[in-house]
Amino acid sequence: MQKRLENALPRILDAVPDKQRRHIREQFQRVAQSPMGMYALIDYVNFKGEGIKISERYQGHGWGLLQVLQAMQGRDAGLAAIREFVSVADNVLTRRVRLSPAARGEVRWLNGWRKRLQTYVSAAVS
């Protein structure tokens, strides 16, 4: 799982325009340098993917690590970074469910995904 994360950032950076790379790298580092940040990054990328594949999108919107890092805006590491990561990931996954084909019934997974995200915060404050 850790190896996948090590490969994820370069793959993500290769998949975005040059002007987005600095922001994504900074957000990745904010989370990585935070308590339990590596746990959050490793788990999320293994749980929801990098977000660079067309198959990781509904109606053009992805739900992987890329999309979470793109949407993050903060500057501080630490608990603030973990909380923002969780909040943004929740929004990204909620959008996924909203855009998913109704027949897939993805809403049934949302509460479990939210509980999983909250483990990132609870591990960081422990």
A tleap script that builds the chain and sets N, CA, C and O, in Angstrom:
source leaprc.protein.ff14SB
mol = sequence {
  NMET GLN LYS ARG LEU GLU ASN ALA LEU PRO
  ARG ILE LEU ASP ALA VAL PRO ASP LYS GLN
  ARG ARG HIE ILE ARG GLU GLN PHE GLN ARG
  VAL ALA GLN SER PRO MET GLY MET TYR ALA
  LEU ILE ASP TYR VAL ASN PHE LYS GLY GLU
  GLY ILE LYS ILE SER GLU ARG TYR GLN GLY
  HIE GLY TRP GLY LEU LEU GLN VAL LEU GLN
  ALA MET GLN GLY ARG ASP ALA GLY LEU ALA
  ALA ILE ARG GLU PHE VAL SER VAL ALA ASP
  ASN VAL LEU THR ARG ARG VAL ARG LEU SER
  PRO ALA ALA ARG GLY GLU VAL ARG TRP LEU
  ASN GLY TRP ARG LYS ARG LEU GLN THR TYR
  VAL SER ALA ALA VAL CSER
}
set mol.1.N position { 0.832 -1.194 0.000 }
set mol.1.CA position { 0.000 0.000 0.000 }
set mol.1.C position { 0.872 1.251 0.000 }
set mol.1.O position { 0.580 2.212 -0.712 }
set mol.2.N position { 1.931 1.245 0.788 }
set mol.2.CA position { 2.811 2.409 0.816 }
set mol.2.C position { 3.474 2.629 -0.543 }
set mol.2.O position { 3.633 3.769 -0.978 }
set mol.3.N position { 3.856 1.552 -1.207 }
set mol.3.CA position { 4.470 1.649 -2.525 }
set mol.3.C position { 3.501 2.303 -3.515 }
set mol.3.O position { 3.907 3.103 -4.357 }
set mol.4.N position { 2.244 1.960 -3.405 }
set mol.4.CA position { 1.258 2.572 -4.306 }
set mol.4.C position { 1.220 4.079 -4.096 }
set mol.4.O position { 1.153 4.835 -5.065 }
set mol.5.N position { 1.263 4.529 -2.831 }
set mol.5.CA position { 1.263 5.958 -2.558 }
set mol.5.C position { 2.521 6.614 -3.114 }
set mol.5.O position { 2.451 7.700 -3.690 }
set mol.6.N position { 3.666 5.968 -2.948 }
set mol.6.CA position { 4.914 6.522 -3.466 }
set mol.6.C position { 4.824 6.740 -4.975 }
set mol.6.O position { 5.373 7.712 -5.494 }
set mol.7.N position { 4.151 5.862 -5.665 }
set mol.7.CA position { 3.979 5.989 -7.116 }
set mol.7.C position { 2.848 6.935 -7.494 }
set mol.7.O position { 2.804 7.443 -8.615 }
set mol.8.N position { 1.935 7.170 -6.557 }
set mol.8.CA position { 0.737 7.953 -6.870 }
set mol.8.C position { 1.043 9.418 -7.161 }
set mol.8.O position { 0.538 9.964 -8.142 }
set mol.9.N position { 1.855 10.063 -6.334 }
set mol.9.CA position { 2.077 11.491 -6.531 }
set mol.9.C position { 2.702 11.793 -7.889 }
set mol.9.O position { 2.200 12.674 -8.587 }
set mol.10.N position { 3.762 11.114 -8.299 }
set mol.10.CA position { 4.289 11.399 -9.641 }
set mol.10.C position { 3.267 11.146 -10.750 }
set mol.10.O position { 3.213 11.896 -11.725 }
set mol.11.N position { 2.470 10.108 -10.608 }
set mol.11.CA position { 1.440 9.820 -11.619 }
set mol.11.C position { 0.378 10.913 -11.651 }
set mol.11.O position { -0.074 11.320 -12.721 }
set mol.12.N position { -0.014 11.383 -10.473 }
set mol.12.CA position { -0.994 12.461 -10.387 }
set mol.12.C position { -0.430 13.730 -11.019 }
set mol.12.O position { -1.107 14.393 -11.805 }
set mol.13.N position { 0.803 14.062 -10.677 }
set mol.13.CA position { 1.417 15.284 -11.210 }
set mol.13.C position { 1.573 15.225 -12.726 }
set mol.13.O position { 1.435 16.238 -13.412 }
set mol.14.N position { 1.858 14.043 -13.239 }
set mol.14.CA position { 1.966 13.872 -14.696 }
set mol.14.C position { 0.624 14.048 -15.400 }
set mol.14.O position { 0.576 14.371 -16.587 }
set mol.15.N position { -0.458 13.835 -14.669 }
set mol.15.CA position { -1.798 13.863 -15.271 }
set mol.15.C position { -2.448 15.245 -15.270 }
set mol.15.O position { -3.529 15.421 -15.832 }
set mol.16.N position { -1.794 16.227 -14.642 }
set mol.16.CA position { -2.401 17.557 -14.555 }
set mol.16.C position { -1.539 18.588 -15.281 }
set mol.16.O position { -0.350 18.362 -15.507 }
set mol.17.N position { -2.141 19.714 -15.644 }
set mol.17.CA position { -1.365 20.784 -16.273 }
set mol.17.C position { -0.291 21.319 -15.321 }
set mol.17.O position { -0.440 21.258 -14.101 }
set mol.18.N position { 0.781 21.838 -15.896 }
set mol.18.CA position { 1.899 22.375 -15.106 }
set mol.18.C position { 1.442 23.352 -14.034 }
set mol.18.O position { 1.959 23.326 -12.918 }
set mol.19.N position { 0.482 24.213 -14.353 }
set mol.19.CA position { 0.058 25.248 -13.412 }
set mol.19.C position { -0.613 24.688 -12.158 }
set mol.19.O position { -0.726 25.406 -11.164 }
set mol.20.N position { -1.058 23.438 -12.171 }
set mol.20.CA position { -1.692 22.824 -10.993 }
set mol.20.C position { -0.711 22.036 -10.134 }
set mol.20.O position { -1.014 21.722 -8.983 }
set mol.21.N position { 0.438 21.719 -10.667 }
set mol.21.CA position { 1.365 20.811 -9.981 }
set mol.21.C position { 1.849 21.334 -8.634 }
set mol.21.O position { 1.901 20.580 -7.663 }
set mol.22.N position { 2.194 22.583 -8.564 }
set mol.22.CA position { 2.693 23.131 -7.302 }
set mol.22.C position { 1.630 23.025 -6.211 }
set mol.22.O position { 1.917 22.594 -5.094 }
set mol.23.N position { 0.402 23.422 -6.543 }
set mol.23.CA position { -0.690 23.367 -5.570 }
set mol.23.C position { -0.909 21.934 -5.073 }
set mol.23.O position { -1.031 21.703 -3.871 }
set mol.24.N position { -0.955 21.000 -5.980 }
set mol.24.CA position { -1.191 19.604 -5.595 }
set mol.24.C position { -0.046 19.083 -4.732 }
set mol.24.O position { -0.287 18.412 -3.729 }
set mol.25.N position { 1.180 19.379 -5.104 }
set mol.25.CA position { 2.340 18.947 -4.310 }
set mol.25.C position { 2.297 19.559 -2.906 }
set mol.25.O position { 2.565 18.873 -1.920 }
set mol.26.N position { 1.961 20.840 -2.820 }
set mol.26.CA position { 1.877 21.511 -1.517 }
set mol.26.C position { 0.797 20.896 -0.641 }
set mol.26.O position { 1.011 20.688 0.553 }
set mol.27.N position { -0.352 20.605 -1.218 }
set mol.27.CA position { -1.437 20.012 -0.430 }
set mol.27.C position { -1.068 18.592 0.023 }
set mol.27.O position { -1.361 18.194 1.150 }
set mol.28.N position { -0.430 17.847 -0.862 }
set mol.28.CA position { 0.039 16.506 -0.507 }
set mol.28.C position { 0.996 16.597 0.687 }
set mol.28.O position { 0.874 15.837 1.647 }
set mol.29.N position { 1.941 17.526 0.618 }
set mol.29.CA position { 2.924 17.676 1.691 }
set mol.29.C position { 2.282 18.137 2.994 }
set mol.29.O position { 2.681 17.688 4.069 }
set mol.30.N position { 1.295 19.025 2.916 }
set mol.30.CA position { 0.570 19.449 4.120 }
set mol.30.C position { 0.005 18.252 4.855 }
set mol.30.O position { 0.154 18.123 6.070 }
set mol.31.N position { -0.639 17.386 4.110 }
set mol.31.CA position { -1.254 16.214 4.731 }
set mol.31.C position { -0.168 15.250 5.205 }
set mol.31.O position { -0.224 14.758 6.332 }
set mol.32.N position { 0.812 14.981 4.357 }
set mol.32.CA position { 1.858 14.017 4.688 }
set mol.32.C position { 2.618 14.413 5.950 }
set mol.32.O position { 3.032 13.538 6.710 }
set mol.33.N position { 2.808 15.694 6.187 }
set mol.33.CA position { 3.568 16.186 7.339 }
set mol.33.C position { 2.723 16.309 8.600 }
set mol.33.O position { 3.221 16.744 9.638 }
set mol.34.N position { 1.482 15.941 8.521 }
set mol.34.CA position { 0.557 16.050 9.646 }
set mol.34.C position { 0.491 14.740 10.415 }
set mol.34.O position { 0.831 13.685 9.880 }
set mol.35.N position { 0.050 14.803 11.677 }
set mol.35.CA position { -0.107 13.559 12.435 }
set mol.35.C position { -1.042 12.598 11.696 }
set mol.35.O position { -2.164 12.961 11.344 }
set mol.36.N position { -0.584 11.409 11.472 }
set mol.36.CA position { -1.328 10.361 10.778 }
set mol.36.C position { -1.653 10.732 9.333 }
set mol.36.O position { -2.531 10.128 8.717 }
set mol.37.N position { -0.956 11.710 8.800 }
set mol.37.CA position { -1.192 12.141 7.429 }
set mol.37.C position { -0.852 11.076 6.401 }
set mol.37.O position { -1.562 10.906 5.410 }
set mol.38.N position { 0.239 10.362 6.642 }
set mol.38.CA position { 0.601 9.299 5.702 }
set mol.38.C position { -0.451 8.195 5.724 }
set mol.38.O position { -0.774 7.618 4.685 }
set mol.39.N position { -0.978 7.905 6.891 }
set mol.39.CA position { -2.070 6.929 6.995 }
set mol.39.C position { -3.248 7.377 6.130 }
set mol.39.O position { -3.801 6.583 5.370 }
set mol.40.N position { -3.633 8.658 6.248 }
set mol.40.CA position { -4.767 9.170 5.474 }
set mol.40.C position { -4.499 9.063 3.974 }
set mol.40.O position { -5.368 8.627 3.219 }
set mol.41.N position { -3.307 9.456 3.539 }
set mol.41.CA position { -2.978 9.417 2.117 }
set mol.41.C position { -2.923 7.989 1.587 }
set mol.41.O position { -3.475 7.689 0.528 }
set mol.42.N position { -2.255 7.113 2.329 }
set mol.42.CA position { -2.144 5.711 1.910 }
set mol.42.C position { -3.524 5.068 1.837 }
set mol.42.O position { -3.863 4.405 0.857 }
set mol.43.N position { -4.309 5.271 2.883 }
set mol.43.CA position { -5.630 4.646 2.907 }
set mol.43.C position { -6.508 5.202 1.788 }
set mol.43.O position { -7.172 4.436 1.089 }
set mol.44.N position { -6.519 6.516 1.610 }
set mol.44.CA position { -7.417 7.088 0.603 }
set mol.44.C position { -7.047 6.629 -0.802 }
set mol.44.O position { -7.927 6.274 -1.587 }
set mol.45.N position { -5.766 6.631 -1.126 }
set mol.45.CA position { -5.379 6.236 -2.483 }
set mol.45.C position { -5.679 4.757 -2.723 }
set mol.45.O position { -5.993 4.370 -3.848 }
set mol.46.N position { -5.589 3.933 -1.695 }
set mol.46.CA position { -5.919 2.521 -1.845 }
set mol.46.C position { -7.429 2.290 -1.812 }
set mol.46.O position { -7.925 1.310 -2.368 }
set mol.47.N position { -8.142 3.180 -1.170 }
set mol.47.CA position { -9.587 3.095 -0.982 }
set mol.47.C position { -10.330 3.663 -2.195 }
set mol.47.O position { -11.331 3.089 -2.623 }
set mol.48.N position { -9.851 4.788 -2.758 }
set mol.48.CA position { -10.578 5.445 -3.838 }
set mol.48.C position { -9.731 5.756 -5.069 }
set mol.48.O position { -10.251 6.306 -6.040 }
set mol.49.N position { -8.468 5.427 -5.055 }
set mol.49.CA position { -7.629 5.588 -6.233 }
set mol.49.C position { -6.983 6.951 -6.361 }
set mol.49.O position { -7.208 7.859 -5.560 }
set mol.50.N position { -6.168 7.059 -7.407 }
set mol.50.CA position { -5.455 8.309 -7.673 }
set mol.50.C position { -6.375 9.371 -8.263 }
set mol.50.O position { -6.147 10.564 -8.063 }
set mol.51.N position { -7.398 8.958 -8.978 }
set mol.51.CA position { -8.311 9.915 -9.602 }
set mol.51.C position { -7.863 10.354 -10.980 }
set mol.51.O position { -8.329 11.373 -11.489 }
set mol.52.N position { -6.961 9.598 -11.590 }
set mol.52.CA position { -6.447 9.988 -12.906 }
set mol.52.C position { -7.060 9.186 -14.048 }
set mol.52.O position { -6.909 9.555 -15.213 }
set mol.53.N position { -7.734 8.120 -13.735 }
set mol.53.CA position { -8.341 7.278 -14.772 }
set mol.53.C position { -9.735 7.776 -15.132 }
set mol.53.O position { -10.477 8.270 -14.282 }
set mol.54.N position { -10.066 7.637 -16.379 }
set mol.54.CA position { -11.416 7.983 -16.834 }
set mol.54.C position { -12.453 7.133 -16.099 }
set mol.54.O position { -13.570 7.590 -15.859 }
set mol.55.N position { -12.091 5.902 -15.743 }
set mol.55.CA position { -13.018 5.018 -15.027 }
set mol.55.C position { -13.253 5.471 -13.585 }
set mol.55.O position { -14.130 4.932 -12.909 }
set mol.56.N position { -12.477 6.460 -13.101 }
set mol.56.CA position { -12.656 7.014 -11.763 }
set mol.56.C position { -13.407 8.343 -11.845 }
set mol.56.O position { -13.101 9.290 -11.122 }
set mol.57.N position { -14.387 8.393 -12.731 }
set mol.57.CA position { -15.149 9.624 -12.938 }
set mol.57.C position { -16.604 9.299 -13.271 }
set mol.57.O position { -16.912 8.292 -13.908 }
set mol.58.N position { -17.484 10.188 -12.818 }
set mol.58.CA position { -18.869 10.213 -13.262 }
set mol.58.C position { -19.109 11.612 -13.801 }
set mol.58.O position { -18.800 12.603 -13.140 }
set mol.59.N position { -19.661 11.685 -15.002 }
set mol.59.CA position { -19.996 12.963 -15.625 }
set mol.59.C position { -18.803 13.924 -15.586 }
set mol.59.O position { -18.972 15.130 -15.411 }
set mol.60.N position { -17.598 13.374 -15.752 }
set mol.60.CA position { -16.392 14.178 -15.796 }
set mol.60.C position { -15.782 14.536 -14.451 }
set mol.60.O position { -14.738 15.185 -14.402 }
set mol.61.N position { -16.407 14.130 -13.375 }
set mol.61.CA position { -15.928 14.459 -12.026 }
set mol.61.C position { -15.372 13.210 -11.338 }
set mol.61.O position { -16.063 12.199 -11.206 }
set mol.62.N position { -14.122 13.298 -10.908 }
set mol.62.CA position { -13.482 12.174 -10.242 }
set mol.62.C position { -13.650 12.214 -8.740 }
set mol.62.O position { -14.178 13.175 -8.179 }
set mol.63.N position { -13.188 11.144 -8.093 }
set mol.63.CA position { -13.315 11.022 -6.642 }
set mol.63.C position { -12.033 10.506 -5.994 }
set mol.63.O position { -12.047 10.069 -4.844 }
set mol.64.N position { -10.944 10.556 -6.722 }
set mol.64.CA position { -9.685 10.046 -6.202 }
set mol.64.C position { -8.879 11.088 -5.444 }
set mol.64.O position { -9.346 12.196 -5.180 }
set mol.65.N position { -7.665 10.703 -5.104 }
set mol.65.CA position { -6.773 11.582 -4.352 }
set mol.65.C position { -6.531 12.892 -5.096 }
set mol.65.O position { -6.471 13.951 -4.472 }
set mol.66.N position { -6.392 12.836 -6.403 }
set mol.66.CA position { -6.191 14.053 -7.198 }
set mol.66.C position { -7.283 15.072 -6.916 }
set mol.66.O position { -6.984 16.235 -6.646 }
set mol.67.N position { -8.532 14.659 -6.975 }
set mol.67.CA position { -9.633 15.592 -6.812 }
set mol.67.C position { -9.671 16.177 -5.402 }
set mol.67.O position { -10.036 17.339 -5.221 }
set mol.68.N position { -9.301 15.386 -4.415 }
set mol.68.CA position { -9.267 15.895 -3.040 }
set mol.68.C position { -8.172 16.955 -2.919 }
set mol.68.O position { -8.413 18.037 -2.384 }
set mol.69.N position { -6.977 16.650 -3.410 }
set mol.69.CA position { -5.871 17.599 -3.310 }
set mol.69.C position { -6.149 18.874 -4.104 }
set mol.69.O position { -5.791 19.965 -3.661 }
set mol.70.N position { -6.777 18.752 -5.259 }
set mol.70.CA position { -7.119 19.938 -6.059 }
set mol.70.C position { -8.043 20.879 -5.300 }
set mol.70.O position { -7.904 22.098 -5.400 }
set mol.71.N position { -8.972 20.333 -4.553 }
set mol.71.CA position { -9.983 21.145 -3.876 }
set mol.71.C position { -9.513 21.725 -2.546 }
set mol.71.O position { -10.132 22.654 -2.028 }
set mol.72.N position { -8.442 21.199 -1.993 }
set mol.72.CA position { -7.930 21.722 -0.726 }
set mol.72.C position { -7.326 23.104 -0.950 }
set mol.72.O position { -6.722 23.362 -1.991 }
set mol.73.N position { -7.491 23.992 0.032 }
set mol.73.CA position { -7.015 25.371 -0.112 }
set mol.73.C position { -6.154 25.869 1.043 }
set mol.73.O position { -5.533 26.926 0.930 }
set mol.74.N position { -6.105 25.141 2.136 }
set mol.74.CA position { -5.386 25.615 3.316 }
set mol.74.C position { -3.882 25.680 3.134 }
set mol.74.O position { -3.347 25.270 2.103 }
set mol.75.N position { -3.208 26.201 4.148 }
set mol.75.CA position { -1.754 26.347 4.121 }
set mol.75.C position { -1.062 25.613 5.273 }
set mol.75.O position { 0.094 25.208 5.143 }
set mol.76.N position { -1.757 25.441 6.388 }
set mol.76.CA position { -1.132 24.866 7.573 }
set mol.76.C position { -1.179 23.350 7.560 }
set mol.76.O position { -2.150 22.736 7.118 }
set mol.77.N position { -0.086 22.761 8.066 }
set mol.77.CA position { -0.061 21.310 8.282 }
set mol.77.C position { -0.726 21.043 9.629 }
set mol.77.O position { -1.323 21.940 10.225 }
set mol.78.N position { -0.620 19.826 10.095 }
set mol.78.CA position { -1.184 19.474 11.388 }
set mol.78.C position { -2.634 19.067 11.294 }
set mol.78.O position { -3.126 18.682 10.233 }
set mol.79.N position { -3.299 19.159 12.412 }
set mol.79.CA position { -4.693 18.717 12.496 }
set mol.79.C position { -5.586 19.477 11.511 }
set mol.79.O position { -6.539 18.909 10.977 }
set mol.80.N position { -5.288 20.744 11.270 }
set mol.80.CA position { -6.084 21.521 10.311 }
set mol.80.C position { -6.033 20.887 8.923 }
set mol.80.O position { -7.045 20.844 8.224 }
set mol.81.N position { -4.875 20.401 8.524 }
set mol.81.CA position { -4.739 19.763 7.210 }
set mol.81.C position { -5.530 18.467 7.146 }
set mol.81.O position { -6.179 18.180 6.140 }
set mol.82.N position { -5.479 17.687 8.211 }
set mol.82.CA position { -6.223 16.420 8.241 }
set mol.82.C position { -7.722 16.697 8.206 }
set mol.82.O position { -8.464 16.032 7.481 }
set mol.83.N position { -8.159 17.662 8.977 }
set mol.83.CA position { -9.594 17.991 8.989 }
set mol.83.C position { -10.052 18.486 7.617 }
set mol.83.O position { -11.133 18.122 7.153 }
set mol.84.N position { -9.234 19.311 6.972 }
set mol.84.CA position { -9.612 19.780 5.642 }
set mol.84.C position { -9.626 18.619 4.651 }
set mol.84.O position { -10.530 18.528 3.819 }
set mol.85.N position { -8.644 17.741 4.730 }
set mol.85.CA position { -8.602 16.577 3.855 }
set mol.85.C position { -9.890 15.766 3.986 }
set mol.85.O position { -10.490 15.376 2.985 }
set mol.86.N position { -10.304 15.521 5.208 }
set mol.86.CA position { -11.524 14.743 5.461 }
set mol.86.C position { -12.756 15.477 4.944 }
set mol.86.O position { -13.618 14.864 4.315 }
set mol.87.N position { -12.850 16.770 5.197 }
set mol.87.CA position { -13.997 17.542 4.743 }
set mol.87.C position { -14.094 17.557 3.220 }
set mol.87.O position { -15.169 17.350 2.657 }
set mol.88.N position { -12.977 17.801 2.565 }
set mol.88.CA position { -12.966 17.836 1.105 }
set mol.88.C position { -13.270 16.449 0.540 }
set mol.88.O position { -14.045 16.321 -0.408 }
set mol.89.N position { -12.663 15.411 1.118 }
set mol.89.CA position { -12.925 14.050 0.645 }
set mol.89.C position { -14.402 13.702 0.804 }
set mol.89.O position { -14.978 13.049 -0.066 }
set mol.90.N position { -15.019 14.126 1.896 }
set mol.90.CA position { -16.447 13.899 2.087 }
set mol.90.C position { -17.237 14.577 0.970 }
set mol.90.O position { -18.155 13.977 0.411 }
set mol.91.N position { -16.892 15.815 0.644 }
set mol.91.CA position { -17.575 16.526 -0.442 }
set mol.91.C position { -17.384 15.817 -1.780 }
set mol.91.O position { -18.328 15.685 -2.560 }
set mol.92.N position { -16.168 15.366 -2.038 }
set mol.92.CA position { -15.864 14.674 -3.294 }
set mol.92.C position { -16.665 13.374 -3.403 }
set mol.92.O position { -17.224 13.070 -4.457 }
set mol.93.N position { -16.716 12.620 -2.321 }
set mol.93.CA position { -17.454 11.355 -2.345 }
set mol.93.C position { -18.972 11.570 -2.395 }
set mol.93.O position { -19.700 10.784 -3.002 }
set mol.94.N position { -19.432 12.635 -1.756 }
set mol.94.CA position { -20.856 12.975 -1.835 }
set mol.94.C position { -21.232 13.341 -3.266 }
set mol.94.O position { -22.290 12.948 -3.757 }
set mol.95.N position { -20.355 14.099 -3.935 }
set mol.95.CA position { -20.592 14.432 -5.347 }
set mol.95.C position { -20.599 13.162 -6.190 }
set mol.95.O position { -21.410 13.019 -7.104 }
set mol.96.N position { -19.681 12.235 -5.874 }
set mol.96.CA position { -19.663 10.965 -6.617 }
set mol.96.C position { -21.017 10.283 -6.546 }
set mol.96.O position { -21.559 9.861 -7.567 }
set mol.97.N position { -21.557 10.176 -5.355 }
set mol.97.CA position { -22.849 9.510 -5.179 }
set mol.97.C position { -23.942 10.254 -5.937 }
set mol.97.O position { -24.779 9.631 -6.590 }
set mol.98.N position { -23.937 11.577 -5.855 }
set mol.98.CA position { -24.950 12.381 -6.541 }
set mol.98.C position { -24.889 12.198 -8.059 }
set mol.98.O position { -25.924 12.202 -8.724 }
set mol.99.N position { -23.685 12.038 -8.607 }
set mol.99.CA position { -23.516 11.916 -10.055 }
set mol.99.C position { -23.561 10.474 -10.554 }
set mol.99.O position { -23.607 10.238 -11.761 }
set mol.100.N position { -23.549 9.533 -9.655 }
set mol.100.CA position { -23.527 8.124 -10.050 }
set mol.100.C position { -24.872 7.702 -10.642 }
set mol.100.O position { -25.909 8.278 -10.315 }
set mol.101.N position { -24.846 6.708 -11.503 }
set mol.101.CA position { -26.116 6.185 -12.024 }
set mol.101.C position { -26.985 5.673 -10.871 }
set mol.101.O position { -26.512 4.924 -10.017 }
set mol.102.N position { -28.224 6.071 -10.855 }
set mol.102.CA position { -29.138 5.697 -9.768 }
set mol.102.C position { -29.204 4.186 -9.567 }
set mol.102.O position { -29.325 3.708 -8.439 }
set mol.103.N position { -29.125 3.445 -10.655 }
set mol.103.CA position { -29.226 1.987 -10.577 }
set mol.103.C position { -28.089 1.365 -9.760 }
set mol.103.O position { -28.228 0.252 -9.253 }
set mol.104.N position { -26.971 2.077 -9.633 }
set mol.104.CA position { -25.844 1.556 -8.849 }
set mol.104.C position { -26.109 1.631 -7.350 }
set mol.104.O position { -25.505 0.884 -6.580 }
set mol.105.N position { -26.987 2.506 -6.933 }
set mol.105.CA position { -27.340 2.605 -5.521 }
set mol.105.C position { -26.165 2.954 -4.620 }
set mol.105.O position { -26.068 2.437 -3.508 }
set mol.106.N position { -25.278 3.814 -5.077 }
set mol.106.CA position { -24.067 4.124 -4.315 }
set mol.106.C position { -24.331 4.849 -3.004 }
set mol.106.O position { -23.463 4.889 -2.133 }
set mol.107.N position { -25.505 5.414 -2.857 }
set mol.107.CA position { -25.819 6.097 -1.605 }
set mol.107.C position { -25.690 5.148 -0.415 }
set mol.107.O position { -25.428 5.591 0.704 }
set mol.108.N position { -25.868 3.873 -0.642 }
set mol.108.CA position { -25.773 2.892 0.455 }
set mol.108.C position { -24.373 2.815 1.040 }
set mol.108.O position { -24.203 2.336 2.161 }
set mol.109.N position { -23.365 3.275 0.306 }
set mol.109.CA position { -21.983 3.210 0.779 }
set mol.109.C position { -21.516 4.487 1.475 }
set mol.109.O position { -20.498 4.476 2.167 }
set mol.110.N position { -22.246 5.579 1.299 }
set mol.110.CA position { -21.766 6.885 1.740 }
set mol.110.C position { -21.505 6.959 3.244 }
set mol.110.O position { -20.472 7.491 3.651 }
set mol.111.N position { -22.391 6.452 4.067 }
set mol.111.CA position { -22.162 6.516 5.517 }
set mol.111.C position { -20.909 5.743 5.921 }
set mol.111.O position { -20.157 6.197 6.783 }
set mol.112.N position { -20.679 4.605 5.322 }
set mol.112.CA position { -19.466 3.842 5.613 }
set mol.112.C position { -18.214 4.589 5.178 }
set mol.112.O position { -17.207 4.584 5.886 }
set mol.113.N position { -18.273 5.230 4.016 }
set mol.113.CA position { -17.126 6.019 3.549 }
set mol.113.C position { -16.848 7.166 4.512 }
set mol.113.O position { -15.693 7.466 4.813 }
set mol.114.N position { -17.906 7.801 4.989 }
set mol.114.CA position { -17.738 8.912 5.939 }
set mol.114.C position { -17.120 8.434 7.245 }
set mol.114.O position { -16.255 9.107 7.805 }
set mol.115.N position { -17.550 7.291 7.726 }
set mol.115.CA position { -16.954 6.748 8.949 }
set mol.115.C position { -15.469 6.455 8.743 }
set mol.115.O position { -14.647 6.715 9.622 }
set mol.116.N position { -15.143 5.920 7.593 }
set mol.116.CA position { -13.744 5.631 7.282 }
set mol.116.C position { -12.925 6.920 7.256 }
set mol.116.O position { -11.823 6.960 7.803 }
set mol.117.N position { -13.445 7.964 6.632 }
set mol.117.CA position { -12.746 9.249 6.600 }
set mol.117.C position { -12.514 9.790 8.007 }
set mol.117.O position { -11.449 10.336 8.297 }
set mol.118.N position { -13.492 9.641 8.866 }
set mol.118.CA position { -13.359 10.153 10.229 }
set mol.118.C position { -12.251 9.452 11.013 }
set mol.118.O position { -11.743 10.005 11.989 }
set mol.119.N position { -11.872 8.248 10.601 }
set mol.119.CA position { -10.766 7.576 11.291 }
set mol.119.C position { -9.469 8.357 11.104 }
set mol.119.O position { -8.570 8.250 11.938 }
set mol.120.N position { -9.349 9.136 10.035 }
set mol.120.CA position { -8.144 9.932 9.833 }
set mol.120.C position { -8.016 10.996 10.912 }
set mol.120.O position { -6.923 11.238 11.424 }
set mol.121.N position { -9.130 11.631 11.258 }
set mol.121.CA position { -9.121 12.656 12.308 }
set mol.121.C position { -8.942 12.013 13.675 }
set mol.121.O position { -8.128 12.472 14.477 }
set mol.122.N position { -9.695 10.956 13.944 }
set mol.122.CA position { -9.605 10.341 15.270 }
set mol.122.C position { -8.207 9.773 15.520 }
set mol.122.O position { -7.724 9.820 16.652 }
set mol.123.N position { -7.552 9.242 14.497 }
set mol.123.CA position { -6.182 8.753 14.659 }
set mol.123.C position { -5.218 9.899 14.897 }
set mol.123.O position { -4.249 9.745 15.641 }
set mol.124.N position { -5.464 11.046 14.278 }
set mol.124.CA position { -4.571 12.205 14.421 }
set mol.124.C position { -4.665 12.849 15.795 }
set mol.124.O position { -3.677 13.393 16.289 }
set mol.125.N position { -5.844 12.796 16.423 }
set mol.125.CA position { -6.000 13.423 17.742 }
set mol.125.C position { -5.680 12.472 18.885 }
set mol.125.O position { -5.574 12.902 20.034 }
set mol.126.N position { -5.529 11.215 18.596 }
set mol.126.CA position { -5.231 10.222 19.649 }
set mol.126.C position { -3.795 10.334 20.131 }
set mol.126.O position { -3.378 9.579 21.010 }
savepdb mol mol.pdb
quit
